Amino acid sequence: MLDETRSDDIVVLTLDQPKRRNALSKAMRDSLTTAFERLDRDDTVRTIILVGAGNMFCSGGDVSEMDVATDAEADERIRLIHHMVRVIAGCPKLVIAAIEGWAVGAGLSLALLCDTIIASESAKFVASFGKMGLLGDLGALHTLPARVGLAQARQMLFYAEPLDARAAQALGLVDHVTSTGRALDDAIERAALVRTMAPRSIALTKAIFAQDLERMLAVEKKLQPQLYLSADHIEAKRAFLEKRVPTFLNR
């Protein structure tokens, strides 16, 4: 589910569920939360790298688990998701996303929680939330425009058009592009540079950046649960599982 390897002060966390395209199931989210909480307390860790198994970073939320039926269930889902977001975004260590293949929807949001995004030339990015009848989640309505600007964030969110690695780099979504198969290697090389930086300086800088994210999470907490229970989201889930184009309400 979530594999962990370590070399000196660098920890690599691998989303390892390739048959599910490394989707963010509840179990995957819980595993990420637990791992980051533990690594946060480990003073011997300087950098955490997120990577996906099977030439796929993350396909987004696990649609088969999006079975919210009541207000209470909707509130609990967003509470757990936001706990994971806070743990990752608030981690005092430097966090690097090493992306091969697709980062879709919540998979893109997960990458956006990282401090550095390294993508291979095979990487593809798409903000597909509207196709599922949802808001950009995991704080993406803050982290995406913070990287690419509000105008470009609108285009990505409203049209859900895929971006390749070079186009994503041109927008500022990706920090470094490397050859296919080398995203993790380059992330490890970049992590080595962190050893020349003071840990507390990095931690406090990240804490300041996280303050703006909190404001967006409050908005997301208020609005996203409404969409979990909406007719459009229910139709989007059915269409996804039935492999057809959804028919949304015209209003």
BAFI-3210 file (N, C-alpha, C; in Angstrom, 3 decimals, decimal comma, padded with zeros to 6 digits):
// residues 251
n [1|2|3|4|5|6|7|8|9|10|11|12|13|14|15|16|17|18|19|20|21|22|23|24|25|26|27|28|29|30|31|32|33|34|35|36|37|38|39|40|41|42|43|44|45|46|47|48|49|50|51|52|53|54|55|56|57|58|59|60|61|62|63|64|65|66|67|68|69|70|71|72|73|74|75|76|77|78|79|80|81|82|83|84|85|86|87|88|89|90|91|92|93|94|95|96|97|98|99|100|101|102|103|104|105|106|107|108|109|110|111|112|113|114|115|116|117|118|119|120|121|122|123|124|125|126|127|128|129|130|131|132|133|134|135|136|137|138|139|140|141|142|143|144|145|146|147|148|149|150|151|152|153|154|155|156|157|158|159|160|161|162|163|164|165|166|167|168|169|170|171|172|173|174|175|176|177|178|179|180|181|182|183|184|185|186|187|188|189|190|191|192|193|194|195|196|197|198|199|200|201|202|203|204|205|206|207|208|209|210|211|212|213|214|215|216|217|218|219|220|221|222|223|224|225|226|227|228|229|230|231|232|233|234|235|236|237|238|239|240|241|242|243|244|245|246|247|248|249|250|251]
n.u [000,840|001,702|004,921|008,060|011,293|014,707|017,548|020,248|019,494|017,259|013,996|011,975|008,735|006,511|003,675|002,002|000,075|-000,477|-002,437|-004,709|-004,063|-002,627|-004,463|-005,944|-007,097|-009,009|-007,452|-004,928|-004,686|-004,765|-002,418|-000,472|-000,867|-000,177|002,500|003,723|003,226|004,833|007,397|007,696|008,373|010,884|014,052|016,242|015,601|015,680|014,592|011,663|010,488|007,956|006,602|005,167|004,195|004,679|004,868|003,062|001,949|-000,319|-003,742|-005,763|-008,637|-010,118|-012,637|-014,403|-014,775|-016,144|-018,668|-020,358|-023,199|-024,640|-024,906|-023,278|-021,426|-020,214|-019,017|-017,215|-015,558|-014,282|-013,001|-011,077|-009,568|-008,555|-007,033|-004,919|-003,891|-002,996|-001,021|000,861|001,409|002,207|004,481|007,743|009,941|011,630|009,658|009,423|007,969|008,229|007,597|006,374|004,533|000,953|-000,555|-003,403|-006,355|-007,021|-004,539|-002,899|-003,356|-002,127|000,566|000,893|001,010|003,566|006,937|008,720|008,419|009,306|009,367|009,236|009,731|007,632|005,507|002,163|-000,392|-003,516|-006,287|-008,931|-011,290|-013,818|-015,033|-015,820|-017,713|-016,867|-015,122|-011,747|-009,610|-007,980|-006,821|-006,223|-007,294|-005,934|-003,165|-002,708|-003,224|-001,270|001,038|000,795|-000,552|-003,616|-005,103|-004,169|-004,746|-007,525|-008,034|-007,023|-008,698|-011,288|-011,402|-010,066|-007,922|-005,284|-001,846|001,454|004,789|006,641|004,982|003,739|005,921|006,522|004,407|004,958|004,044|005,528|008,775|011,233|012,229|012,941|014,527|012,582|011,964|013,818|012,946|012,809|015,545|016,617|015,255|016,347|018,972|018,503|017,551|019,833|020,966|019,657|020,957|022,745|021,334|019,817|017,862|015,787|015,277|014,144|011,866|010,400|009,939|008,269|006,106|005,101|004,225|002,154|000,107|-001,607|-002,783|-004,492|-006,684|-007,960|-008,640|-010,643|-012,725|-013,059|-013,877|-016,414|-017,815|-017,222|-018,373|-021,077|-021,064|-020,299|-022,708|-024,244|-026,355|-024,942|-022,376|-022,986|-023,922|-021,526|-019,850|-021,222|-021,066|-018,300|-017,691|-019,211|-017,960|-018,581|-019,614|-020,504|-023,802|-024,656|-026,672|-028,502|-028,099]
n.v [-001,212|001,407|001,851|002,104|003,330|003,972|006,072|007,159|010,362|010,600|009,776|007,656|007,478|005,320|005,233|002,423|000,773|-000,322|-001,650|-000,279|002,079|003,607|005,017|007,376|005,880|005,350|003,823|004,301|007,056|007,090|005,682|007,416|009,611|008,521|007,808|010,312|011,658|010,172|010,490|013,201|013,522|012,477|013,351|012,702|012,594|014,400|014,891|014,017|011,960|011,619|009,149|007,301|003,897|001,691|003,298|005,391|008,207|009,127|008,448|009,925|010,367|007,380|006,205|004,124|004,170|006,430|006,825|008,476|009,246|010,726|013,836|013,736|011,737|012,982|015,191|013,864|012,599|014,805|015,837|013,876|013,861|016,475|016,368|014,732|016,448|018,633|017,417|016,672|019,118|020,639|019,423|019,614|018,837|018,875|018,206|016,293|015,718|013,120|012,535|010,248|009,458|009,771|012,421|012,949|014,781|014,457|013,337|015,169|017,261|016,195|016,183|018,937|019,666|019,268|020,512|020,692|019,824|017,334|016,183|013,584|013,328|011,822|012,510|013,547|015,922|016,716|018,633|017,393|017,749|018,977|017,217|015,245|016,465|017,974|020,243|021,488|019,608|018,784|021,172|022,340|024,600|026,626|025,881|025,386|027,902|029,319|028,363|028,558|030,887|032,798|033,079|031,004|028,837|028,900|028,121|025,501|024,275|024,726|023,553|021,125|020,105|018,013|018,438|018,211|017,434|019,468|021,616|021,982|022,753|025,198|026,730|026,886|024,938|022,623|022,085|020,999|019,215|015,997|013,199|010,369|007,969|008,892|010,519|009,935|009,467|012,008|013,458|012,436|013,324|016,060|016,224|015,863|018,355|019,655|019,179|021,185|023,216|024,948|023,098|024,178|026,649|025,927|024,588|026,637|028,417|026,865|026,647|029,232|029,500|027,636|028,876|030,383|028,316|027,196|028,935|028,415|025,734|025,956|027,065|025,026|022,973|023,847|023,871|021,594|019,157|019,538|019,081|016,401|015,146|015,839|015,694|015,800|014,836|012,242|011,261|011,529|009,641|007,243|007,284|007,131|004,569|003,067|003,567|005,708|008,872|011,427|012,769|015,820|017,944|020,638|023,656]
n.w [000,000|001,047|000,601|002,270|002,164|003,132|003,016|004,579|005,557|004,034|003,151|001,244|000,197|-001,241|-003,177|-003,508|-005,143|-007,782|-009,337|-008,755|-009,760|-008,011|-006,464|-004,154|-001,794|001,245|002,948|001,862|002,301|005,105|005,630|004,599|006,295|008,816|008,348|007,793|010,210|011,949|010,783|010,989|013,646|013,752|014,122|012,640|010,021|007,033|004,489|002,648|000,121|-002,236|-004,311|-007,048|-007,704|-010,529|-012,895|-012,604|-010,926|-009,223|-009,468|-008,407|-006,216|-004,856|-006,619|-006,159|-003,479|-002,886|-001,436|000,050|001,972|003,808|005,675|007,922|007,238|005,076|006,321|007,988|006,134|004,881|007,092|007,753|005,396|005,426|007,725|006,891|004,901|006,451|007,981|006,031|004,632|006,781|007,625|008,920|007,497|004,304|001,470|-001,396|-004,537|-006,799|-009,985|-012,228|-015,100|-014,713|-012,791|-011,350|-010,624|-007,253|-007,011|-008,295|-006,501|-004,238|-005,055|-005,196|-002,555|-001,897|-001,501|-003,588|-006,981|-009,074|-012,306|-014,701|-018,275|-019,099|-017,564|-016,776|-016,160|-014,699|-013,753|-012,768|-011,355|-011,799|-013,555|-011,886|-010,434|-008,252|-005,995|-006,390|-004,427|-001,245|-000,581|-003,026|-004,272|-003,186|-003,358|-006,092|-007,615|-006,234|-007,304|-010,153|-010,710|-010,653|-013,053|-014,781|-013,147|-013,152|-015,834|-015,853|-013,960|-014,927|-017,460|-017,477|-019,016|-020,058|-019,115|-020,334|-019,084|-019,808|-020,525|-018,072|-016,544|-017,754|-016,855|-014,198|-012,568|-012,319|-011,024|-011,894|-014,785|-015,964|-017,622|-018,755|-016,278|-014,477|-012,425|-009,638|-009,066|-009,601|-007,688|-005,348|-005,645|-005,476|-002,906|-001,444|-001,396|000,612|002,928|003,333|004,375|007,123|009,380|011,051|009,915|007,433|008,415|009,760|007,665|006,053|007,799|007,820|005,152|005,225|006,571|004,884|003,457|005,357|005,457|003,028|003,380|005,257|003,768|001,898|003,593|004,251|001,802|000,124|001,257|000,586|-002,132|-002,224|-001,744|-003,867|-006,840|-009,228|-008,556|-007,792|-010,257|-011,718|-010,461|-011,051|-013,856|-014,220|-013,179|-014,916|-017,236|-019,049|-020,512|-018,267|-017,561|-016,736|-014,597|-015,999|-014,984]
ca.u [000,000|002,658|006,248|008,994|012,716|015,484|018,985|020,729|018,438|016,230|012,988|011,148|007,420|005,990|002,278|002,230|-001,146|-000,562|-003,677|-005,700|-003,386|-002,174|-005,539|-005,939|-008,141|-008,939|-006,285|-003,726|-004,626|-004,394|-001,005|000,313|-000,973|000,609|003,926|004,192|003,230|006,013|008,619|007,748|009,023|012,207|015,009|017,301|015,082|015,723|013,784|010,736|010,167|006,761|006,682|004,162|004,663|004,086|004,826|001,889|002,064|-001,571|-004,905|-006,765|-009,412|-010,649|-014,065|-015,185|-015,003|-016,840|-020,047|-020,914|-024,651|-025,251|-024,106|-022,260|-020,377|-019,503|-018,169|-016,120|-014,617|-013,458|-012,159|-009,937|-008,735|-007,854|-005,999|-003,771|-003,330|-002,261|000,173|001,848|001,803|002,841|005,689|008,902|010,954|011,377|008,914|009,603|007,197|008,948|006,420|006,388|003,160|-000,150|-000,982|-004,770|-007,276|-006,414|-003,120|-002,287|-003,404|-001,092|001,848|000,932|001,334|005,008|007,733|009,354|007,847|010,200|008,574|009,898|009,079|006,413|004,479|000,976|-001,119|-004,850|-007,147|-010,166|-012,302|-015,131|-015,611|-016,394|-018,686|-016,285|-014,121|-010,373|-009,544|-006,682|-006,270|-005,740|-007,721|-004,857|-001,830|-002,569|-002,944|-000,021|002,114|000,657|-001,313|-005,061|-005,629|-003,868|-005,478|-008,890|-008,056|-006,835|-009,838|-012,532|-011,388|-009,505|-007,087|-004,005|-000,599|002,651|005,756|007,230|003,960|003,558|007,082|006,394|003,430|005,420|003,475|006,642|010,031|012,319|011,860|014,053|014,196|011,689|012,609|014,830|012,364|013,231|016,994|016,855|014,738|017,348|020,089|018,080|017,429|021,162|021,259|019,009|021,898|023,489|020,386|019,474|016,532|014,762|014,947|013,192|010,624|009,638|009,491|007,110|004,993|004,529|003,486|000,967|-000,953|-002,567|-003,508|-005,548|-007,879|-008,661|-009,221|-011,903|-013,719|-013,283|-014,650|-017,801|-018,479|-017,031|-019,367|-022,315|-020,892|-020,299|-024,090|-024,974|-026,767|-023,880|-021,308|-023,519|-023,892|-020,132|-019,366|-021,856|-020,507|-016,922|-017,702|-019,824|-017,083|-019,316|-019,563|-021,615|-024,796|-024,873|-027,882|-028,314|-028,621]
ca.v [000,000|002,512|001,312|003,093|003,006|005,073|006,157|008,253|011,238|010,708|008,712|007,568|006,854|004,921|004,819|001,131|000,032|-000,064|-002,149|000,774|003,277|004,342|005,922|007,758|005,224|005,709|003,139|005,012|008,331|006,789|005,291|008,640|010,405|007,869|007,893|011,689|011,973|009,530|011,096|014,558|013,462|011,863|014,420|012,238|012,691|015,766|015,015|012,936|011,940|010,861|008,598|006,289|002,654|001,275|004,377|006,239|008,845|008,903|008,690|010,703|009,646|006,070|006,431|003,024|004,446|007,710|006,411|009,325|009,265|011,614|015,001|013,322|011,029|013,978|015,952|012,998|012,400|015,998|015,971|012,972|014,347|017,684|015,974|014,323|017,642|019,412|016,668|016,739|020,506|021,162|018,659|020,512|018,342|019,183|017,124|016,350|014,779|012,616|012,106|009,534|009,168|010,695|012,968|013,313|015,155|014,476|013,032|016,473|017,988|015,629|016,722|020,363|019,822|019,085|021,729|020,638|018,821|016,899|015,365|013,055|013,732|011,023|012,955|014,258|016,528|017,188|019,022|016,806|017,779|019,309|016,023|014,445|017,271|018,376|021,301|021,073|019,188|018,752|022,523|022,701|025,941|027,523|025,486|025,497|029,283|029,776|027,956|028,937|032,112|032,591|032,931|029,659|027,883|028,858|027,339|024,090|023,767|024,824|022,773|019,797|019,658|017,481|019,129|017,384|017,947|020,730|022,657|022,213|023,516|026,562|027,423|026,926|023,811|021,698|022,799|020,428|018,127|015,105|012,149|009,325|006,991|009,496|011,471|009,606|009,701|013,446|013,908|012,071|014,259|017,366|016,104|015,982|019,777|020,117|019,018|022,431|024,198|024,772|022,479|025,043|027,668|025,316|024,286|027,855|028,935|026,062|026,976|030,501|029,216|026,832|029,700|030,717|027,090|026,993|029,710|027,714|024,509|026,316|027,205|023,680|022,221|024,315|023,664|020,284|018,162|019,725|018,447|014,942|014,670|016,431|014,818|015,769|013,939|010,873|010,914|011,393|008,346|006,182|007,328|006,646|003,118|002,472|003,937|006,530|010,308|011,787|013,750|016,673|018,762|021,931|024,707]
ca.w [000,000|001,104|000,898|002,803|002,152|003,693|002,783|005,421|006,072|002,982|003,176|000,042|000,388|-002,553|-003,302|-004,171|-005,459|-009,225|-009,929|-008,546|-010,272|-006,825|-006,050|-002,746|-001,013|002,660|003,518|001,411|003,028|006,497|005,649|004,418|007,523|009,859|008,009|007,971|011,643|012,541|010,251|011,544|014,963|013,613|013,844|011,748|008,651|006,484|003,270|002,322|-001,310|-002,611|-005,663|-007,308|-008,318|-011,794|-013,898|-012,343|-009,609|-008,498|-010,330|-007,700|-005,215|-005,234|-006,881|-005,592|-002,061|-002,742|-001,199|001,101|001,841|004,796|006,043|008,894|006,504|004,277|007,235|008,465|005,023|004,695|008,288|007,622|004,293|005,859|008,687|006,089|004,259|007,450|008,382|004,949|004,392|007,981|007,955|008,916|006,560|002,903|000,815|-002,846|-005,356|-007,977|-010,741|-013,514|-015,483|-014,440|-011,503|-011,738|-009,557|-005,924|-007,181|-008,535|-005,233|-003,372|-005,519|-004,893|-001,144|-001,755|-001,652|-004,900|-007,883|-010,146|-013,222|-015,887|-019,518|-019,274|-016,618|-017,260|-015,053|-015,059|-012,636|-013,295|-010,298|-012,343|-014,179|-010,812|-009,717|-006,974|-005,944|-006,215|-003,032|-000,565|-000,593|-004,365|-004,668|-002,743|-003,803|-007,547|-008,016|-005,632|-008,207|-011,569|-010,842|-010,666|-014,419|-015,281|-012,317|-013,689|-017,073|-015,517|-013,210|-015,692|-018,701|-017,210|-020,128|-019,572|-019,391|-020,234|-018,118|-020,259|-020,402|-016,645|-016,089|-018,268|-016,015|-012,819|-011,832|-012,103|-010,782|-012,679|-015,690|-016,224|-018,590|-018,249|-015,419|-013,610|-011,478|-008,277|-008,966|-009,523|-006,399|-004,337|-005,811|-004,969|-001,452|-000,854|-001,216|001,831|004,041|003,519|004,897|008,535|009,480|011,655|008,929|006,507|009,127|010,022|006,372|005,663|008,690|007,349|003,922|005,530|007,143|003,835|003,131|006,352|005,083|001,955|003,922|005,923|002,703|001,346|004,591|004,206|000,515|-000,518|001,674|-000,166|-003,438|-002,029|-001,728|-004,994|-007,939|-010,235|-008,104|-007,880|-011,681|-012,142|-009,958|-011,842|-015,210|-014,150|-012,990|-016,106|-018,360|-020,008|-020,252|-017,369|-017,983|-015,577|-014,611|-016,675|-014,089]
c.u [000,868|003,996|007,166|010,416|013,481|016,945|019,498|019,555|017,306|015,293|012,163|009,865|006,818|004,533|002,281|000,937|-001,411|-001,837|-004,823|-005,147|-003,012|-003,194|-005,459|-007,165|-008,026|-007,715|-004,991|-003,580|-004,203|-002,916|-000,095|000,299|-000,088|002,102|004,459|004,207|004,469|007,296|008,793|008,542|010,453|013,225|016,142|016,867|015,113|014,776|012,906|010,391|008,936|006,878|005,580|004,771|004,023|003,914|003,558|002,092|000,806|-002,738|-005,996|-007,484|-009,935|-012,169|-014,928|-015,489|-015,764|-018,330|-020,685|-022,422|-025,336|-024,336|-022,972|-021,110|-019,549|-018,542|-016,974|-015,096|-013,703|-012,553|-010,910|-008,988|-007,918|-006,805|-004,743|-003,090|-002,474|-000,972|001,260|002,346|002,552|004,101|006,904|010,030|010,634|010,707|008,993|008,694|008,029|007,929|006,800|004,932|002,184|-000,227|-002,338|-005,577|-006,578|-004,942|-002,319|-002,258|-002,336|000,284|002,003|001,206|002,836|005,742|008,394|008,688|008,838|009,429|009,451|009,126|007,830|005,253|003,353|000,197|-002,494|-005,655|-008,582|-011,348|-013,708|-015,811|-016,220|-017,407|-018,201|-015,424|-012,721|-010,142|-008,117|-006,006|-005,832|-006,175|-006,817|-003,525|-001,642|-002,348|-001,676|001,166|001,986|-000,043|-002,802|-005,604|-005,387|-004,581|-006,924|-008,969|-007,915|-008,073|-011,118|-012,568|-010,785|-008,718|-005,741|-002,829|000,546|003,664|006,315|006,233|003,731|004,722|006,991|005,416|003,912|004,846|004,558|007,922|011,168|011,775|013,110|013,615|013,335|012,481|013,580|014,253|012,836|014,724|017,295|016,348|015,734|018,558|019,725|017,997|018,778|021,534|020,695|019,971|022,715|022,618|020,071|018,054|015,458|014,359|013,922|011,845|009,778|009,142|008,250|005,894|004,315|003,697|002,163|-000,181|-002,017|-003,391|-004,668|-006,820|-008,664|-009,286|-010,537|-013,033|-014,077|-014,137|-016,126|-018,520|-018,370|-018,034|-020,704|-022,234|-020,811|-021,704|-024,898|-025,312|-025,662|-022,748|-021,759|-023,507|-022,465|-019,541|-019,937|-021,242|-019,086|-016,895|-018,292|-019,067|-017,857|-019,157|-020,746|-022,555|-025,150|-026,164|-027,557|-028,939|-027,503]
c.v [001,252|001,936|002,429|002,559|004,226|004,943|007,386|009,082|011,451|009,505|008,794|006,819|006,582|004,518|003,548|000,326|000,186|-000,582|-001,157|002,115|004,228|005,373|006,195|007,169|005,687|005,070|003,839|006,333|008,118|006,436|006,504|009,480|009,830|008,008|009,299|012,093|011,392|010,202|012,533|014,572|012,935|012,922|013,985|012,278|014,144|015,943|013,776|013,059|011,075|010,411|007,562|005,068|002,456|002,375|005,223|006,884|008,557|009,315|009,481|009,886|008,329|006,177|005,340|003,236|005,752|007,478|007,193|009,476|010,235|012,802|014,614|012,598|011,992|014,781|015,132|012,754|013,613|016,210|015,113|013,413|015,559|017,389|015,533|015,532|018,428|018,721|016,776|018,172|021,096|020,430|019,580|020,057|018,841|017,970|017,333|015,313|014,416|011,917|011,481|009,244|010,209|011,129|013,615|013,716|015,260|014,074|014,282|017,276|017,494|016,161|018,184|020,646|019,724|020,395|021,823|019,538|018,564|015,927|014,833|013,499|012,917|011,548|013,722|014,738|016,972|017,459|018,637|016,880|018,053|018,121|015,081|015,238|017,764|019,619|020,687|020,788|019,188|020,125|023,020|024,094|027,023|027,165|025,615|026,945|029,849|029,433|028,580|030,273|031,828|032,346|031,522|028,592|027,760|027,954|025,841|023,500|023,743|023,900|021,374|019,247|019,170|018,363|018,123|018,089|019,298|021,878|023,003|023,021|024,975|027,384|027,622|025,822|022,816|022,506|022,308|019,293|017,305|014,027|011,072|008,288|007,578|010,435|011,189|009,863|011,181|014,023|013,596|013,000|015,630|017,333|016,268|017,441|020,315|020,046|020,275|023,527|023,903|024,213|023,412|026,162|027,141|025,100|025,535|028,501|028,185|026,394|028,277|030,273|028,507|027,666|030,057|029,497|026,871|027,741|029,009|026,418|024,794|026,467|025,836|022,844|022,586|023,858|022,243|019,228|018,309|019,015|016,922|014,369|015,145|015,394|014,711|014,825|012,485|010,388|010,703|010,058|007,198|006,110|006,795|005,127|002,392|002,813|004,670|008,000|010,683|012,792|014,579|017,485|020,112|023,030|025,671]
c.w [000,000|001,539|001,355|002,745|002,647|003,322|003,508|005,931|005,067|003,061|001,897|000,386|-000,983|-002,445|-004,142|-004,263|-006,950|-009,877|-009,759|-009,009|-009,132|-006,344|-004,551|-002,053|000,433|003,300|003,118|002,146|004,474|006,605|005,490|005,688|008,611|009,602|008,240|009,439|012,317|012,079|010,732|012,849|014,905|013,189|012,918|010,283|008,211|005,306|003,097|000,846|-001,525|-004,057|-005,823|-007,973|-009,688|-012,815|-013,811|-010,984|-008,808|-009,372|-009,648|-006,647|-005,750|-005,379|-006,247|-004,115|-001,826|-002,553|-000,051|000,910|002,793|005,066|006,989|008,203|005,665|005,150|007,715|007,363|004,864|005,902|008,169|006,506|004,732|006,917|007,937|005,451|005,243|007,873|007,313|004,762|005,579|008,382|007,888|007,993|005,150|002,250|-000,689|-003,497|-006,582|-008,854|-012,081|-013,862|-014,962|-012,982|-011,771|-010,511|-008,214|-005,972|-007,491|-007,241|-004,271|-003,760|-005,134|-003,420|-000,895|-002,028|-003,014|-005,714|-009,009|-011,017|-014,343|-017,118|-019,821|-018,439|-017,315|-016,040|-015,528|-013,793|-012,992|-012,334|-010,836|-012,997|-013,146|-009,992|-008,372|-007,128|-005,998|-004,746|-002,498|-000,603|-001,945|-004,805|-004,079|-003,402|-005,311|-007,989|-007,386|-006,525|-009,591|-011,773|-011,005|-012,072|-014,952|-014,455|-012,788|-014,918|-016,777|-014,853|-014,041|-016,902|-018,558|-018,390|-019,597|-019,994|-019,354|-019,340|-018,527|-020,153|-018,936|-016,071|-016,536|-017,428|-014,585|-011,963|-011,446|-011,948|-011,664|-013,543|-015,991|-017,207|-017,933|-017,455|-014,412|-012,549|-010,053|-008,089|-008,809|-008,197|-005,280|-004,424|-005,240|-003,454|-000,765|-000,595|000,092|003,014|004,298|004,131|006,362|008,660|010,029|010,699|007,935|007,187|009,339|008,733|005,902|006,519|008,265|006,094|004,218|006,080|006,096|003,428|004,090|005,990|003,986|002,456|004,639|004,907|002,135|002,295|004,548|002,945|-000,047|-000,051|000,962|-001,520|-003,334|-002,178|-002,928|-006,061|-008,995|-009,821|-008,164|-009,333|-012,161|-011,688|-010,781|-013,240|-015,232|-014,064|-014,191|-017,389|-019,464|-019,633|-019,352|-018,013|-016,762|-015,743|-015,245|-015,819|-013,730]
res [m|l|d|e|t|r|s|d|d|i|v|v|l|t|l|d|q|p|k|r|r|n|a|l|s|k|a|m|r|d|s|l|t|t|a|f|e|r|l|d|r|d|d|t|v|r|t|i|i|l|v|g|a|g|n|m|f|c|s|g|g|d|v|s|e|m|d|v|a|t|d|a|e|a|d|e|r|i|r|l|i|h|h|m|v|r|v|i|a|g|c|p|k|l|v|i|a|a|i|e|g|w|a|v|g|a|g|l|s|l|a|l|l|c|d|t|i|i|a|s|e|s|a|k|f|v|a|s|f|g|k|m|g|l|l|g|d|l|g|a|l|h|t|l|p|a|r|v|g|l|a|q|a|r|q|m|l|f|y|a|e|p|l|d|a|r|a|a|q|a|l|g|l|v|d|h|v|t|s|t|g|r|a|l|d|d|a|i|e|r|a|a|l|v|r|t|m|a|p|r|s|i|a|l|t|k|a|i|f|a|q|d|l|e|r|m|l|a|v|e|k|k|l|q|p|q|l|y|l|s|a|d|h|i|e|a|k|r|a|f|l|e|k|r|v|p|t|f|l|n|r]
***
